[in-house]
Amino acid sequence: IWQDLSPELQKRIGAYVIDEDVRFNPIFDDVPVSAVVKLQSILHTFTIFEGDAITKAGDVGSYMYIIREGLVESEMPGSGKVRTLHPGESFGEEVLLGFRECYEHTYTARKETVVEAILQDELFELFSAVPNVLDRMRRNARKMNSTLQADGEEKDPALVVCL
């Protein structure tokens, strides 16, 4: 049904339909509202049960996740560091945008959790005619995660692969 709406109607309805955690995620800063609204057609909602892993470090991935409800624990193997992510936070941006092929952290639901997920192939197809939108998202990802840059230079996404 969403694809059958005019672009203007998608924009108007999208402002009400798209969850605020998605609309205001930092990865979409300075991305036109009309582009963010288009995400509605590719968002996947998942419920993850307490204790279930969402991703495991080293797994090849293709999704970015935005937490709508619940708590997610992030752990990088061998570091001993654990961080809790709350509603509105996200993970997997580096995989979604092609900086990495695999997840660096294991993410586990610490209580029943609802996430909105974006699949890489669908995102690239959706914005294939407007690559500047993807470029903006990549710049935002670099701001959010300084490890996506090497000495101020852009890394070639194809160079960061799973071990």
Z-matrix of the N, CA and C atoms (Angstrom, degrees):
N
C 1 1.459
C 2 1.528 1 109.97
N 3 1.344 2 115.84 1 -41.49
C 4 1.465 3 120.48 2 -175.86
C 5 1.530 4 111.34 3 -55.27
N 6 1.334 5 117.41 4 -43.52
C 7 1.455 6 121.35 5 -178.05
C 8 1.529 7 112.63 6 -67.23
N 9 1.325 8 117.01 7 -20.77
C 10 1.457 9 120.94 8 -179.61
C 11 1.527 10 113.17 9 -80.64
N 12 1.325 11 116.89 10 -11.92
C 13 1.470 12 120.68 11 179.55
C 14 1.519 13 110.17 12 -79.70
N 15 1.325 14 115.90 13 150.98
C 16 1.462 15 120.02 14 175.67
C 17 1.531 16 108.62 15 -67.96
N 18 1.338 17 117.98 16 156.38
C 19 1.469 18 119.99 17 178.57
C 20 1.535 19 112.67 18 -55.64
N 21 1.311 20 116.87 19 -39.08
C 22 1.462 21 119.82 20 -179.98
C 23 1.528 22 111.00 21 -65.96
N 24 1.309 23 117.11 22 -42.69
C 25 1.467 24 121.11 23 178.94
C 26 1.524 25 110.33 24 -67.40
N 27 1.329 26 118.22 25 -37.89
C 28 1.464 27 121.55 26 175.42
C 29 1.526 28 110.13 27 -59.07
N 30 1.327 29 116.04 28 -43.14
C 31 1.470 30 120.96 29 -179.36
C 32 1.528 31 110.98 30 -63.67
N 33 1.332 32 116.30 31 -46.11
C 34 1.475 33 119.99 32 -178.83
C 35 1.523 34 111.75 33 -65.12
N 36 1.317 35 116.21 34 -47.79
C 37 1.469 36 120.59 35 -177.73
C 38 1.525 37 110.41 36 -70.74
N 39 1.333 38 115.72 37 -38.00
C 40 1.456 39 120.31 38 -178.08
C 41 1.506 40 113.59 39 -58.47
N 42 1.330 41 116.75 40 -34.51
C 43 1.460 42 120.44 41 179.10
C 44 1.525 43 111.21 42 -61.19
N 45 1.316 44 117.10 43 -25.27
C 46 1.465 45 121.28 44 179.52
C 47 1.526 46 112.59 45 -97.99
N 48 1.321 47 116.26 46 -29.63
C 49 1.458 48 121.07 47 -173.13
C 50 1.531 49 112.41 48 -85.27
N 51 1.325 50 117.03 49 -40.12
C 52 1.463 51 120.01 50 -177.00
C 53 1.525 52 109.52 51 -72.47
N 54 1.304 53 114.62 52 129.41
C 55 1.451 54 121.70 53 179.49
C 56 1.533 55 110.32 54 -57.61
N 57 1.339 56 116.84 55 141.59
C 58 1.462 57 121.17 56 -179.69
C 59 1.519 58 112.24 57 -58.91
N 60 1.330 59 117.66 58 -33.81
C 61 1.459 60 120.25 59 179.23
C 62 1.516 61 111.40 60 -63.09
N 63 1.314 62 117.19 61 -29.81
C 64 1.461 63 121.33 62 175.60
C 65 1.523 64 109.33 63 -79.75
N 66 1.324 65 116.40 64 -52.14
C 67 1.477 66 120.84 65 -176.55
C 68 1.514 67 112.78 66 -55.57
N 69 1.327 68 117.13 67 -39.08
C 70 1.465 69 120.43 68 -173.66
C 71 1.523 70 113.28 69 -104.25
N 72 1.332 71 117.64 70 16.13
C 73 1.460 72 120.21 71 176.69
C 74 1.530 73 108.65 72 -66.96
N 75 1.333 74 117.97 73 137.06
C 76 1.476 75 121.09 74 -177.12
C 77 1.527 76 114.67 75 -57.76
N 78 1.301 77 118.07 76 -22.38
C 79 1.465 78 120.20 77 179.41
C 80 1.537 79 110.38 78 -64.91
N 81 1.343 80 116.74 79 -21.89
C 82 1.463 81 121.26 80 -178.25
C 83 1.532 82 112.94 81 -103.60
N 84 1.349 83 117.70 82 10.92
C 85 1.466 84 120.39 83 176.50
C 86 1.529 85 109.78 84 -57.14
N 87 1.304 86 116.73 85 135.26
C 88 1.464 87 123.82 86 178.15
C 89 1.525 88 113.65 87 63.13
N 90 1.325 89 117.10 88 13.45
C 91 1.457 90 121.00 89 171.79
C 92 1.521 91 105.96 90 -90.34
N 93 1.328 92 118.96 91 132.10
C 94 1.466 93 119.81 92 -177.63
C 95 1.531 94 111.73 93 -54.37
N 96 1.327 95 115.37 94 141.93
C 97 1.459 96 120.93 95 -179.91
C 98 1.520 97 110.54 96 -55.72
N 99 1.318 98 116.70 97 -37.68
C 100 1.468 99 119.50 98 -179.99
C 101 1.525 100 111.28 99 -60.91
N 102 1.324 101 117.69 100 -33.65
C 103 1.467 102 120.96 101 178.17
C 104 1.527 103 110.77 102 -73.90
N 105 1.326 104 116.86 103 -42.19
C 106 1.467 105 120.19 104 179.39
C 107 1.529 106 109.86 105 -62.77
N 108 1.315 107 116.74 106 -38.33
C 109 1.461 108 121.33 107 179.64
C 110 1.531 109 110.50 108 -62.09
N 111 1.330 110 117.08 109 -34.88
C 112 1.463 111 120.16 110 179.06
C 113 1.526 112 112.23 111 -61.96
N 114 1.331 113 116.55 112 -22.22
C 115 1.463 114 120.10 113 178.98
C 116 1.523 115 112.14 114 -60.95
N 117 1.321 116 116.80 115 -24.96
C 118 1.461 117 120.79 116 -178.44
C 119 1.526 118 111.14 117 -51.88
N 120 1.308 119 115.92 118 -35.54
C 121 1.463 120 119.48 119 -175.69
C 122 1.529 121 113.30 120 -73.84
N 123 1.346 122 117.70 121 -13.27
C 124 1.472 123 119.15 122 -178.24
C 125 1.531 124 113.65 123 -122.38
N 126 1.318 125 117.50 124 5.83
C 127 1.472 126 119.84 125 178.05
C 128 1.521 127 110.34 126 -74.18
N 129 1.313 128 115.37 127 136.13
C 130 1.469 129 122.51 128 176.72
C 131 1.520 130 107.53 129 -117.69
N 132 1.315 131 117.49 130 126.42
C 133 1.462 132 121.57 131 179.19
C 134 1.518 133 109.05 132 -99.32
N 135 1.333 134 115.13 133 127.10
C 136 1.459 135 121.50 134 178.40
C 137 1.514 136 109.80 135 -125.77
N 138 1.321 137 116.31 136 146.10
C 139 1.462 138 122.63 137 170.16
C 140 1.520 139 106.88 138 -108.88
N 141 1.329 140 115.58 139 127.38
C 142 1.460 141 121.39 140 179.72
C 143 1.522 142 107.28 141 -113.95
N 144 1.328 143 115.99 142 132.14
C 145 1.453 144 120.67 143 -177.60
C 146 1.525 145 111.39 144 -81.08
N 147 1.304 146 115.28 145 152.37
C 148 1.465 147 121.99 146 179.80
C 149 1.530 148 110.59 147 -51.26
N 150 1.322 149 115.39 148 131.54
C 151 1.454 150 121.24 149 178.13
C 152 1.515 151 115.01 150 88.86
N 153 1.333 152 117.72 151 -12.39
C 154 1.464 153 120.82 152 -179.70
C 155 1.531 154 110.60 153 -81.05
N 156 1.331 155 115.72 154 138.40
C 157 1.461 156 121.14 155 175.64
C 158 1.529 157 108.84 156 -76.91
N 159 1.305 158 115.76 157 136.85
C 160 1.467 159 121.56 158 175.58
C 161 1.527 160 108.33 159 -91.96
N 162 1.325 161 115.60 160 -46.44
C 163 1.464 162 121.73 161 172.54
C 164 1.520 163 107.15 162 -137.85
N 165 1.311 164 115.45 163 158.47
C 166 1.466 165 121.05 164 174.89
C 167 1.515 166 108.49 165 -123.10
N 168 1.329 167 116.24 166 139.49
C 169 1.462 168 120.67 167 178.97
C 170 1.521 169 109.15 168 -54.02
N 171 1.330 170 115.37 169 132.13
C 172 1.456 171 121.23 170 179.64
C 173 1.510 172 114.33 171 94.03
N 174 1.332 173 117.36 172 -15.31
C 175 1.464 174 120.28 173 177.89
C 176 1.527 175 110.44 174 -70.56
N 177 1.307 176 116.27 175 136.76
C 178 1.461 177 120.50 176 172.10
C 179 1.518 178 106.57 177 -67.40
N 180 1.323 179 116.38 178 136.87
C 181 1.453 180 118.93 179 -176.18
C 182 1.507 181 113.67 180 -133.23
N 183 1.324 182 114.57 181 171.64
C 184 1.457 183 120.42 182 177.48
C 185 1.528 184 112.17 183 -150.56
N 186 1.339 185 117.32 184 5.71
C 187 1.467 186 121.19 185 -177.53
C 188 1.520 187 112.43 186 -116.79
N 189 1.318 188 114.94 187 148.69
C 190 1.458 189 123.54 188 163.10
C 191 1.519 190 105.72 189 -109.29
N 192 1.321 191 116.53 190 142.21
C 193 1.459 192 121.91 191 -177.91
C 194 1.524 193 110.26 192 -120.12
N 195 1.323 194 116.18 193 135.84
C 196 1.462 195 122.52 194 174.44
C 197 1.523 196 106.38 195 -117.65
N 198 1.318 197 116.40 196 124.29
C 199 1.464 198 121.32 197 -176.05
C 200 1.526 199 109.66 198 -79.86
N 201 1.326 200 116.06 199 122.90
C 202 1.467 201 121.56 200 175.83
C 203 1.517 202 111.34 201 -96.52
N 204 1.324 203 116.39 202 -42.10
C 205 1.467 204 121.72 203 -179.45
C 206 1.520 205 107.61 204 -142.62
N 207 1.335 206 115.34 205 147.99
C 208 1.450 207 119.68 206 174.68
C 209 1.516 208 113.25 207 100.63
N 210 1.335 209 115.22 208 -166.79
C 211 1.463 210 122.95 209 -179.10
C 212 1.517 211 108.71 210 -136.15
N 213 1.326 212 115.48 211 140.94
C 214 1.454 213 121.67 212 179.19
C 215 1.521 214 108.13 213 -127.60
N 216 1.327 215 115.10 214 134.41
C 217 1.457 216 120.77 215 178.29
C 218 1.518 217 109.20 216 -99.86
N 219 1.325 218 116.10 217 133.14
C 220 1.461 219 122.98 218 178.94
C 221 1.518 220 108.37 219 -110.41
N 222 1.342 221 115.36 220 129.08
C 223 1.460 222 119.62 221 178.28
C 224 1.522 223 109.56 222 -138.85
N 225 1.343 224 114.98 223 130.24
C 226 1.454 225 119.83 224 174.51
C 227 1.526 226 107.03 225 -97.40
N 228 1.307 227 116.93 226 118.48
C 229 1.464 228 119.96 227 -177.47
C 230 1.529 229 112.48 228 -53.80
N 231 1.322 230 114.67 229 136.43
C 232 1.454 231 120.66 230 177.82
C 233 1.511 232 114.96 231 84.47
N 234 1.319 233 117.90 232 -13.13
C 235 1.465 234 119.87 233 -177.45
C 236 1.524 235 111.82 234 -91.23
N 237 1.327 236 116.71 235 -25.16
C 238 1.451 237 120.24 236 -176.16
C 239 1.523 238 113.44 237 74.87
N 240 1.324 239 116.75 238 -1.40
C 241 1.466 240 120.86 239 -178.75
C 242 1.521 241 109.73 240 -90.96
N 243 1.328 242 114.63 241 130.87
C 244 1.460 243 121.58 242 177.80
C 245 1.522 244 107.29 243 -125.07
N 246 1.301 245 116.08 244 137.33
C 247 1.466 246 121.73 245 179.54
C 248 1.514 247 108.29 246 -132.47
N 249 1.322 248 116.76 247 140.78
C 250 1.460 249 121.45 248 177.77
C 251 1.519 250 109.39 249 -101.08
N 252 1.321 251 115.42 250 129.43
C 253 1.453 252 121.89 251 177.54
C 254 1.522 253 108.88 252 -103.73
N 255 1.318 254 115.63 253 142.68
C 256 1.468 255 123.17 254 -174.42
C 257 1.526 256 110.27 255 -115.93
N 258 1.339 257 116.75 256 170.92
C 259 1.466 258 119.74 257 176.41
C 260 1.533 259 111.15 258 -51.68
N 261 1.320 260 114.35 259 137.13
C 262 1.458 261 121.29 260 -177.99
C 263 1.518 262 112.56 261 98.63
N 264 1.332 263 117.03 262 -22.79
C 265 1.459 264 120.11 263 178.68
C 266 1.525 265 109.58 264 -86.19
N 267 1.333 266 115.03 265 163.80
C 268 1.457 267 119.57 266 -176.35
C 269 1.518 268 110.32 267 -141.39
N 270 1.327 269 114.40 268 167.35
C 271 1.462 270 120.94 269 175.13
C 272 1.523 271 108.61 270 -154.03
N 273 1.331 272 114.88 271 157.96
C 274 1.458 273 120.67 272 -179.04
C 275 1.518 274 114.13 273 93.59
N 276 1.330 275 117.48 274 6.58
C 277 1.468 276 120.15 275 -179.68
C 278 1.530 277 111.60 276 -57.87
N 279 1.346 278 115.63 277 -39.16
C 280 1.467 279 119.47 278 -177.25
C 281 1.529 280 112.03 279 -66.03
N 282 1.322 281 116.62 280 -29.72
C 283 1.465 282 121.04 281 176.48
C 284 1.528 283 109.53 282 -77.96
N 285 1.313 284 116.51 283 -46.94
C 286 1.467 285 121.21 284 -179.10
C 287 1.518 286 111.58 285 -55.31
N 288 1.330 287 116.47 286 -42.91
C 289 1.461 288 120.65 287 -173.21
C 290 1.521 289 113.46 288 -92.95
N 291 1.326 290 117.41 289 5.36
C 292 1.452 291 120.98 290 172.62
C 293 1.510 292 116.37 291 85.38
N 294 1.337 293 118.93 292 11.93
C 295 1.460 294 120.55 293 176.11
C 296 1.531 295 111.13 294 -72.43
N 297 1.320 296 115.23 295 -33.25
C 298 1.464 297 121.26 296 -179.20
C 299 1.518 298 108.99 297 -138.62
N 300 1.321 299 115.32 298 155.11
C 301 1.460 300 120.10 299 176.67
C 302 1.522 301 111.66 300 -93.92
N 303 1.334 302 116.57 301 -19.93
C 304 1.465 303 118.61 302 -176.15
C 305 1.525 304 110.45 303 -131.32
N 306 1.317 305 114.36 304 159.85
C 307 1.466 306 121.19 305 178.20
C 308 1.521 307 109.37 306 -78.03
N 309 1.323 308 116.17 307 137.85
C 310 1.466 309 121.28 308 178.28
C 311 1.521 310 112.44 309 -86.74
N 312 1.316 311 116.76 310 -22.65
C 313 1.464 312 121.71 311 -176.33
C 314 1.526 313 110.48 312 -117.75
N 315 1.315 314 114.59 313 158.27
C 316 1.454 315 120.70 314 168.02
C 317 1.525 316 106.20 315 -95.84
N 318 1.322 317 115.89 316 128.48
C 319 1.466 318 121.59 317 179.16
C 320 1.520 319 107.82 318 -114.60
N 321 1.331 320 115.47 319 125.42
C 322 1.461 321 121.85 320 -175.52
C 323 1.520 322 109.71 321 -128.57
N 324 1.326 323 116.70 322 135.72
C 325 1.470 324 121.13 323 176.90
C 326 1.535 325 108.53 324 -70.02
N 327 1.319 326 117.77 325 126.82
C 328 1.456 327 122.42 326 178.68
C 329 1.522 328 112.21 327 -95.46
N 330 1.301 329 116.07 328 -9.09
C 331 1.458 330 124.98 329 168.30
C 332 1.513 331 105.50 330 -156.96
N 333 1.306 332 117.19 331 169.98
C 334 1.462 333 117.35 332 -179.94
C 335 1.519 334 108.43 333 -53.39
N 336 1.325 335 116.01 334 130.57
C 337 1.460 336 121.84 335 -170.78
C 338 1.521 337 110.17 336 -131.36
N 339 1.330 338 115.66 337 140.21
C 340 1.460 339 122.20 338 174.78
C 341 1.521 340 107.03 339 -112.92
N 342 1.332 341 115.41 340 129.59
C 343 1.457 342 120.89 341 178.61
C 344 1.522 343 110.10 342 -126.22
N 345 1.316 344 114.73 343 153.05
C 346 1.461 345 122.07 344 167.45
C 347 1.514 346 104.78 345 -102.54
N 348 1.317 347 117.50 346 129.12
C 349 1.451 348 121.83 347 -177.17
C 350 1.522 349 110.32 348 -118.20
N 351 1.330 350 114.87 349 144.24
C 352 1.461 351 121.53 350 177.79
C 353 1.524 352 107.06 351 -121.69
N 354 1.309 353 116.57 352 125.03
C 355 1.456 354 123.36 353 -179.67
C 356 1.530 355 109.82 354 -87.77
N 357 1.317 356 116.44 355 133.16
C 358 1.458 357 122.44 356 -175.81
C 359 1.530 358 113.02 357 -54.26
N 360 1.317 359 118.09 358 -50.90
C 361 1.469 360 120.69 359 -177.80
C 362 1.524 361 111.58 360 -58.49
N 363 1.317 362 116.40 361 -40.93
C 364 1.468 363 120.13 362 -179.50
C 365 1.528 364 111.23 363 -68.52
N 366 1.338 365 116.58 364 -38.28
C 367 1.461 366 120.16 365 178.31
C 368 1.523 367 110.45 366 -63.96
N 369 1.330 368 116.63 367 -47.17
C 370 1.460 369 120.18 368 -178.95
C 371 1.523 370 111.52 369 -63.52
N 372 1.319 371 117.31 370 -38.83
C 373 1.463 372 120.71 371 178.33
C 374 1.528 373 110.46 372 -67.03
N 375 1.321 374 116.50 373 -42.89
C 376 1.467 375 121.51 374 -178.35
C 377 1.529 376 111.78 375 -59.63
N 378 1.331 377 115.98 376 -39.34
C 379 1.467 378 119.96 377 -175.84
C 380 1.526 379 113.10 378 -109.10
N 381 1.318 380 117.76 379 21.44
C 382 1.463 381 120.91 380 -178.59
C 383 1.533 382 112.27 381 -61.74
N 384 1.307 383 117.18 382 -30.71
C 385 1.465 384 120.62 383 -179.01
C 386 1.526 385 112.58 384 -86.14
N 387 1.328 386 116.60 385 -9.50
C 388 1.471 387 120.76 386 179.84
C 389 1.534 388 109.47 387 -133.55
N 390 1.339 389 116.78 388 71.67
C 391 1.464 390 120.30 389 -176.10
C 392 1.530 391 113.91 390 -62.15
N 393 1.333 392 117.05 391 -20.36
C 394 1.467 393 119.03 392 178.46
C 395 1.535 394 111.47 393 -63.59
N 396 1.322 395 117.77 394 -27.07
C 397 1.468 396 120.98 395 176.95
C 398 1.523 397 109.45 396 -66.41
N 399 1.322 398 117.03 397 -45.34
C 400 1.469 399 121.12 398 177.61
C 401 1.527 400 110.64 399 -64.81
N 402 1.329 401 117.15 400 -38.71
C 403 1.465 402 120.70 401 177.70
C 404 1.527 403 110.92 402 -61.23
N 405 1.331 404 116.18 403 -40.95
C 406 1.468 405 120.31 404 178.85
C 407 1.525 406 110.14 405 -64.03
N 408 1.320 407 117.32 406 -42.66
C 409 1.461 408 121.13 407 178.38
C 410 1.530 409 110.74 408 -62.17
N 411 1.326 410 116.53 409 -39.66
C 412 1.472 411 119.94 410 178.46
C 413 1.526 412 111.13 411 -65.04
N 414 1.327 413 117.10 412 -41.72
C 415 1.475 414 119.55 413 177.03
C 416 1.525 415 110.12 414 -61.66
N 417 1.322 416 116.51 415 -42.00
C 418 1.465 417 119.99 416 178.45
C 419 1.529 418 110.87 417 -63.12
N 420 1.325 419 116.72 418 -40.50
C 421 1.467 420 120.40 419 178.85
C 422 1.523 421 110.51 420 -62.27
N 423 1.322 422 116.76 421 -39.51
C 424 1.473 423 119.95 422 178.54
C 425 1.523 424 111.25 423 -64.29
N 426 1.319 425 116.68 424 -37.61
C 427 1.469 426 120.17 425 177.22
C 428 1.527 427 110.85 426 -64.94
N 429 1.333 428 115.61 427 -38.41
C 430 1.466 429 120.92 428 -178.08
C 431 1.523 430 111.92 429 -73.60
N 432 1.335 431 117.49 430 -29.79
C 433 1.459 432 121.49 431 -172.89
C 434 1.519 433 109.02 432 -138.70
N 435 1.320 434 116.38 433 98.18
C 436 1.457 435 121.01 434 -175.39
C 437 1.530 436 112.87 435 -64.84
N 438 1.333 437 119.27 436 -16.58
C 439 1.469 438 120.08 437 179.10
C 440 1.519 439 111.84 438 -72.62
N 441 1.315 440 117.66 439 -7.54
C 442 1.456 441 120.19 440 177.36
C 443 1.523 442 110.89 441 -80.90
N 444 1.343 443 117.29 442 0.07
C 445 1.448 444 121.92 443 177.23
C 446 1.516 445 108.86 444 -123.05
N 447 1.293 446 116.39 445 148.92
C 448 1.457 447 121.85 446 175.33
C 449 1.520 448 108.34 447 -117.13
N 450 1.326 449 116.36 448 110.84
C 451 1.460 450 121.36 449 178.60
C 452 1.522 451 112.66 450 51.20
N 453 1.319 452 115.71 451 42.02
C 454 1.452 453 120.64 452 177.45
C 455 1.518 454 114.33 453 79.38
N 456 1.325 455 117.64 454 -3.32
C 457 1.452 456 120.23 455 179.53
C 458 1.514 457 110.17 456 -99.15
N 459 1.316 458 115.69 457 151.28
C 460 1.445 459 120.17 458 176.38
C 461 1.518 460 109.43 459 -74.09
N 462 1.315 461 115.66 460 134.74
C 463 1.469 462 119.77 461 174.79
C 464 1.517 463 108.98 462 -84.03
N 465 1.303 464 115.15 463 147.21
C 466 1.456 465 120.66 464 171.96
C 467 1.518 466 106.56 465 -74.23
N 468 1.354 467 119.20 466 116.77
C 469 1.451 468 120.30 467 -176.99
C 470 1.526 469 113.24 468 -52.82
N 471 1.308 470 118.07 469 -30.82
C 472 1.460 471 120.45 470 -177.58
C 473 1.531 472 111.93 471 -70.89
N 474 1.332 473 118.15 472 -15.05
C 475 1.458 474 120.52 473 -176.74
C 476 1.526 475 113.48 474 -82.85
N 477 1.307 476 117.60 475 -20.21
C 478 1.471 477 120.65 476 -177.27
C 479 1.522 478 108.06 477 -99.19
N 480 1.315 479 115.92 478 99.18
C 481 1.465 480 120.78 479 -175.41
C 482 1.520 481 110.00 480 -121.45
N 483 1.316 482 115.93 481 169.67
C 484 1.460 483 121.74 482 179.31
C 485 1.521 484 110.39 483 -70.35
N 486 1.291 485 114.61 484 148.17
C 487 1.464 486 119.97 485 176.48
C 488 1.500 487 110.44 486 -99.22
